Amino acid sequence: MSTSVQPTDINEDKMNAFLGKVVGDFGASLSSSLAYLGQKLGLYKAIADAGSVTPAELAQQTNTNERYVKEWLINQAAGGYVDYDAATGKYSLAPEQTVALTDENSPFFVGGGFYVIKAMTQAVERIESHFRDGGGMLWGEHHPDLFVGTERFFRPGYVAHLINTWIPSLTGVEEKLKAGGKVADVGCGHGASTIIMAQAYPNSEFWGFDNHAASIEHSRAKAANAGVEDRVHFETATAQEFPDNQYDLVAFFDCLHDMGDPAGACKRAAEVLAPGGSVLIVEPMAGNTVEENFNIIGRTFSGASTLCCTSNSLALDGPALGAVATEESIRKIVLGAGFKEFRRATETPFNRVFEARK
Ligand SMILES: C[S@@+](CC[C@H](N)C(=O)[O-])C[C@H]1O[C@@H](n2cnc3c(N)ncnc32)[C@H](O)[C@@H]1O
């Protein structure tokens, strides 16, 4: 205890409430790792397929050890991720739990988040050293679960909103893409957004660029699987130097704030944009003041930002905009790169969607 705080300063109810919150966070942190295992080992899918299971049945169906599974199920039921029937000793998933934990095509799917958290927390020791030396850790230096998880985490939101809301919110872009336009998806990662757009606009041509070569290889395989490889070109390139094809749309999905040189990326976007074209910048939802981030979304994004986004930019001596960058700080970068218009075109509870035009 700090020497300036006396026992009489402590309000017992407030102390109990705070400790209760901390213990809840202890459980949540551990359960997040266990939810990762549930995803990885197919435990949730097996429960959903079976309808209801005993620990022995679940272990048998997933080829896992019953003793671990028994303990895992208690944790999951205590956290409200699975239901338990004391009369039968069986565990099951409610429809909402089934969709959120097992249906990768649903906009409610959250499974990817556990991969992201697992990979980011694996970097804690390295980030501790950078708290001391001010350095950073590059995106590509993280555990590969980060790349898999990011795609699995963001894809449901892109499926839900990108074609229905985000593209139509831009100036004349939907019409151009329907007729046949050119799109650059910069910092495309595993290419989820690129492929979703390619499937929606069969007359258009798409380029996905990322400086992480392994992600580009993965994206190429995904495009081939989706049957769109003739119109989708994935290339390893930086956001500051990607090829000029005079695009009708240049998009940055959840990546501008990560970059070492976001101003250089915006400048390049301005150079390669066809006359009348638009830049789409999707950024995590965040407040315009520090205190507007004091909620569950701000807590999550600022946490991810500390362990990953801020660190990637600092590794490159960048401005470290961070995942909770204010709209004003993004506007400054965009307008400084030569754009005349910048506006929030639309938003979701998790995303801010900006449009920039020359
Ligand atoms: C958080 S991920 C987002 C990936 C993808 N856009 C999505 O929404 O799933 C950020 C991506 O930006 C890429 N990136 C960061 N800096 C970059 C740069 N300077 N040039 C190209 N890509 C960059 C990273 O390699 C990573 O794939």
The ligand as a MOL file (V3000), in Angstrom:
LIG
                    3D

  0  0  0     0  0            999 V3000
M  V30 BEGIN CTAB
M  V30 COUNTS 27 29 0 0 0
M  V30 BEGIN ATOM
M  V30 1 C -4.0780 -5.3820 -38.4040 0
M  V30 2 S -3.5070 -6.0340 -39.8960 0 CHG=1
M  V30 3 C -4.9180 -5.8140 -40.9540 0
M  V30 4 C -4.9060 -6.7550 -42.1170 0
M  V30 5 C -6.1020 -6.6490 -43.0560 0
M  V30 6 N -6.1980 -5.3430 -43.6720 0
M  V30 7 C -7.3950 -6.9860 -42.3590 0
M  V30 8 O -8.2010 -6.0840 -42.1390 0
M  V30 9 O -7.6010 -8.1650 -42.0210 0 CHG=-1
M  V30 10 C -2.3620 -4.7910 -40.4830 0
M  V30 11 C -1.6730 -5.1670 -41.7830 0
M  V30 12 O -0.9500 -4.0210 -42.2600 0
M  V30 13 C 0.2460 -4.4880 -42.8420 0
M  V30 14 N 1.2060 -3.3750 -42.9040 0
M  V30 15 C 1.6820 -2.6390 -41.8660 0
M  V30 16 N 2.5340 -1.6940 -42.3200 0
M  V30 17 C 2.5860 -1.8360 -43.6610 0
M  V30 18 C 3.2760 -1.1430 -44.7150 0
M  V30 19 N 4.0810 -0.1370 -44.4570 0
M  V30 20 N 3.1030 -1.5690 -45.9790 0
M  V30 21 C 2.2750 -2.5980 -46.2620 0
M  V30 22 N 1.5820 -3.2870 -45.3250 0
M  V30 23 C 1.7360 -2.9060 -44.0400 0
M  V30 24 C 0.6670 -5.6230 -41.9180 0
M  V30 25 O 1.6290 -6.4690 -42.5020 0
M  V30 26 C -0.6740 -6.2850 -41.6340 0
M  V30 27 O -0.9480 -7.3050 -42.5620 0
M  V30 END ATOM
M  V30 BEGIN BOND
M  V30 1 1 1 2
M  V30 2 1 2 3
M  V30 3 1 2 10
M  V30 4 1 3 4
M  V30 5 1 4 5
M  V30 6 1 5 6
M  V30 7 1 5 7
M  V30 8 2 7 8
M  V30 9 1 7 9
M  V30 10 1 10 11
M  V30 11 1 11 12
M  V30 12 1 11 26
M  V30 13 1 12 13
M  V30 14 1 13 14
M  V30 15 1 13 24
M  V30 16 1 14 15
M  V30 17 1 14 23
M  V30 18 2 15 16
M  V30 19 1 16 17
M  V30 20 1 17 18
M  V30 21 2 17 23
M  V30 22 1 18 19
M  V30 23 2 18 20
M  V30 24 1 20 21
M  V30 25 2 21 22
M  V30 26 1 22 23
M  V30 27 1 24 25
M  V30 28 1 24 26
M  V30 29 1 26 27
M  V30 END BOND
M  V30 END CTAB
M  END
